[in-house]
Structure formats: C-alpha cells, structure tokens
Amino acid sequence: MLLFLQERILNNLSLEMETTSNRLDFVQKRVAMVMKKAGIKGQIMLILFLVVLFIILFVLVFLT
C-alpha cells in the first residue's frame, strides 16, 4: 500500500515537473522573441527601467 502511494506521488510530481518545464520553455521563447523585437536600445531601456524600479522598491521597503 505504501509503495503504491509513493509511486502515485512520484508520478504526480513527474507530471507537474513536465508541465512546469513546458511552461518555462514557452516563456523563454516569448522573452527571446520580445528581446529580438526590442533591439539593443529597447533592451537597455528595459534594464534601466528595472533598475529604477528596484531602487524605488528598495527605498519603499527598507527606508520608510
């Protein structure tokens, strides 16, 4: 009985990992496509935006 439950749990985990892997592949392909369309200028702007956002959130969380 215990062996059957462990096997079922492992099968469920395997299925969830496969699903997550497929989703991650999809997201990585979409990000690559967006980065190609954005070009180098768009990439730099995105990085700057994320850095500014990080600084703002850091200030709000730790300094207020």
VEXTOR-917452 format. One record per atom (N, C-alpha, C): residue in three letters; atom name; x, y, z. Coordinates in steps of 0.05 Angstrom, whole numbers, plus 5000, padded with zeros to 4 digits. Each point is the difference from the previous one (the first is absolute). Example, Ala and Ser with C-alpha at 12.3 -4.5 7.8 and 13.67 -1.06 7.14 Angstrom:
2
ALA | N | 5264 | 4886 | 5156
ALA | CA | 4982 | 5024 | 5000
ALA | C | 5018 | 5024 | 5000
SER | N | 4993 | 5021 | 4986
SER | CA | 5016 | 5024 | 5001
SER | C | 4985 | 5022 | 5014
//
This chain:
64
MET | N | 5017 | 4976 | 5000
MET | CA | 4983 | 5024 | 5000
MET | C | 5017 | 5025 | 5000
LEU | N | 5020 | 5000 | 5017
LEU | CA | 5018 | 5024 | 5002
LEU | C | 5015 | 5004 | 4974
LEU | N | 5009 | 4978 | 4988
LEU | CA | 5015 | 5001 | 4975
LEU | C | 4982 | 5012 | 4978
PHE | N | 4975 | 4992 | 5000
PHE | CA | 4981 | 5010 | 4980
PHE | C | 4997 | 5030 | 5003
LEU | N | 4997 | 5009 | 5025
LEU | CA | 4997 | 5029 | 5005
LEU | C | 5024 | 5016 | 4992
GLN | N | 5024 | 4989 | 5006
GLN | CA | 5025 | 5013 | 4992
GLN | C | 5002 | 5002 | 4970
GLU | N | 4993 | 4978 | 4986
GLU | CA | 5001 | 5000 | 4971
GLU | C | 4981 | 5021 | 4988
ARG | N | 4976 | 5002 | 5012
ARG | CA | 4981 | 5019 | 4990
ARG | C | 5010 | 5029 | 5005
ILE | N | 5011 | 5005 | 5023
ILE | CA | 5011 | 5026 | 5006
ILE | C | 5023 | 5007 | 4980
LEU | N | 5017 | 4981 | 4995
LEU | CA | 5022 | 5005 | 4981
LEU | C | 4990 | 5004 | 4972
ASN | N | 4979 | 4986 | 4992
ASN | CA | 4988 | 5004 | 4973
ASN | C | 4988 | 5028 | 4998
ASN | N | 4986 | 5009 | 5021
ASN | CA | 4988 | 5026 | 5000
ASN | C | 5022 | 5022 | 4999
LEU | N | 5021 | 4996 | 5016
LEU | CA | 5022 | 5019 | 5000
LEU | C | 5014 | 5001 | 4972
SER | N | 5003 | 4977 | 4988
SER | CA | 5012 | 5000 | 4973
SER | C | 4983 | 5015 | 4980
LEU | N | 4974 | 4996 | 5002
LEU | CA | 4981 | 5014 | 4982
LEU | C | 5001 | 5030 | 5004
GLU | N | 5001 | 5008 | 5025
GLU | CA | 5001 | 5029 | 5007
GLU | C | 5026 | 5012 | 4990
MET | N | 5022 | 4985 | 5003
MET | CA | 5026 | 5011 | 4991
MET | C | 5001 | 5003 | 4969
GLU | N | 4988 | 4981 | 4986
GLU | CA | 4998 | 5001 | 4971
GLU | C | 4984 | 5024 | 4991
THR | N | 4977 | 5004 | 5013
THR | CA | 4983 | 5023 | 4994
THR | C | 5015 | 5026 | 5005
THR | N | 5013 | 5002 | 5023
THR | CA | 5015 | 5024 | 5006
THR | C | 5023 | 5005 | 4980
SER | N | 5013 | 4979 | 4992
SER | CA | 5021 | 5002 | 4981
SER | C | 4990 | 5010 | 4973
ASN | N | 4977 | 4990 | 4992
ASN | CA | 4988 | 5010 | 4975
ASN | C | 4992 | 5029 | 5001
ARG | N | 4989 | 5008 | 5023
ARG | CA | 4993 | 5029 | 5003
ARG | C | 5025 | 5017 | 5000
LEU | N | 5022 | 4991 | 5013
LEU | CA | 5024 | 5015 | 5001
LEU | C | 5012 | 5003 | 4972
ASP | N | 5000 | 4978 | 4984
ASP | CA | 5009 | 5002 | 4972
ASP | C | 4984 | 5020 | 4984
PHE | N | 4974 | 5000 | 5004
PHE | CA | 4983 | 5019 | 4986
PHE | C | 5007 | 5029 | 5007
VAL | N | 5003 | 5005 | 5026
VAL | CA | 5007 | 5027 | 5009
VAL | C | 5027 | 5009 | 4990
GLN | N | 5019 | 4982 | 5000
GLN | CA | 5027 | 5007 | 4990
GLN | C | 4999 | 5007 | 4971
LYS | N | 4985 | 4985 | 4984
LYS | CA | 4997 | 5006 | 4971
LYS | C | 4987 | 5027 | 4996
ARG | N | 4980 | 5006 | 5016
ARG | CA | 4986 | 5026 | 4998
ARG | C | 5019 | 5023 | 5007
VAL | N | 5015 | 4996 | 5022
VAL | CA | 5019 | 5021 | 5008
VAL | C | 5021 | 5004 | 4979
ALA | N | 5010 | 4979 | 4988
ALA | CA | 5020 | 5003 | 4979
ALA | C | 4989 | 5015 | 4976
MET | N | 4975 | 4994 | 4993
MET | CA | 4987 | 5014 | 4978
MET | C | 4996 | 5030 | 5006
VAL | N | 4992 | 5006 | 5024
VAL | CA | 4996 | 5028 | 5008
VAL | C | 5027 | 5015 | 5000
MET | N | 5021 | 4986 | 5010
MET | CA | 5026 | 5013 | 5000
MET | C | 5011 | 5005 | 4972
LYS | N | 4994 | 4982 | 4982
LYS | CA | 5009 | 5004 | 4972
LYS | C | 4985 | 5024 | 4988
LYS | N | 4974 | 5002 | 5005
LYS | CA | 4984 | 5022 | 4989
LYS | C | 5009 | 5027 | 5012
ALA | N | 5007 | 5000 | 5025
ALA | CA | 5007 | 5024 | 5014
ALA | C | 5026 | 5012 | 4990
GLY | N | 5019 | 4983 | 4992
GLY | CA | 5025 | 5010 | 4991
GLY | C | 5017 | 5008 | 5025
ILE | N | 5024 | 5009 | 4994
ILE | CA | 5019 | 5007 | 5022
ILE | C | 4990 | 5025 | 5015
LYS | N | 4989 | 5019 | 4987
LYS | CA | 4990 | 5024 | 5013
LYS | C | 4978 | 4993 | 5019
GLY | N | 4981 | 4984 | 4992
GLY | CA | 4978 | 4991 | 5017
GLY | C | 5009 | 4984 | 5024
GLN | N | 5021 | 4983 | 4995
GLN | CA | 5010 | 4984 | 5022
GLN | C | 5013 | 5018 | 5022
ILE | N | 5015 | 5020 | 4991
ILE | CA | 5013 | 5018 | 5019
ILE | C | 4979 | 5016 | 5015
MET | N | 4979 | 5009 | 4986
MET | CA | 4978 | 5014 | 5014
MET | C | 4986 | 4982 | 5020
LEU | N | 4996 | 4975 | 4993
LEU | CA | 4987 | 4981 | 5018
LEU | C | 5017 | 4996 | 5025
ILE | N | 5026 | 4997 | 4996
ILE | CA | 5018 | 4996 | 5023
ILE | C | 5000 | 5024 | 5018
LEU | N | 5001 | 5024 | 4988
LEU | CA | 4999 | 5025 | 5016
LEU | C | 4974 | 5002 | 5015
PHE | N | 4978 | 4994 | 4988
PHE | CA | 4974 | 5000 | 5013
PHE | C | 5000 | 4981 | 5024
LEU | N | 5010 | 4976 | 4996
LEU | CA | 5000 | 4981 | 5022
LEU | C | 5018 | 5008 | 5023
VAL | N | 5022 | 5012 | 4993
VAL | CA | 5019 | 5010 | 5021
VAL | C | 4986 | 5022 | 5016
VAL | N | 4987 | 5019 | 4987
VAL | CA | 4986 | 5022 | 5013
VAL | C | 4978 | 4989 | 5017
LEU | N | 4985 | 4981 | 4990
LEU | CA | 4978 | 4987 | 5015
LEU | C | 5011 | 4986 | 5025
PHE | N | 5023 | 4986 | 4997
PHE | CA | 5012 | 4987 | 5023
PHE | C | 5008 | 5021 | 5021
ILE | N | 5012 | 5021 | 4992
ILE | CA | 5008 | 5021 | 5019
ILE | C | 4976 | 5012 | 5015
ILE | N | 4979 | 5006 | 4985
ILE | CA | 4976 | 5011 | 5013
ILE | C | 4988 | 4980 | 5020
LEU | N | 4998 | 4974 | 4992
LEU | CA | 4989 | 4981 | 5018
LEU | C | 5019 | 4996 | 5025
PHE | N | 5026 | 5000 | 4995
PHE | CA | 5018 | 4998 | 5023
PHE | C | 4997 | 5022 | 5020
VAL | N | 4997 | 5025 | 4989
VAL | CA | 4996 | 5023 | 5018
VAL | C | 4974 | 4998 | 5015
LEU | N | 4979 | 4992 | 4986
LEU | CA | 4974 | 4998 | 5013
LEU | C | 4999 | 4978 | 5022
VAL | N | 5014 | 4978 | 4994
VAL | CA | 4999 | 4978 | 5020
VAL | C | 5018 | 5004 | 5023
PHE | N | 5025 | 5009 | 4995
PHE | CA | 5020 | 5000 | 5021
PHE | C | 5004 | 5028 | 5013
LEU | N | 4993 | 5021 | 4987
LEU | CA | 5006 | 5026 | 5011
LEU | C | 4976 | 5016 | 5009
THR | N | 4976 | 4988 | 5000
THR | CA | 4977 | 5014 | 5009
THR | C | 4988 | 4987 | 5024
//
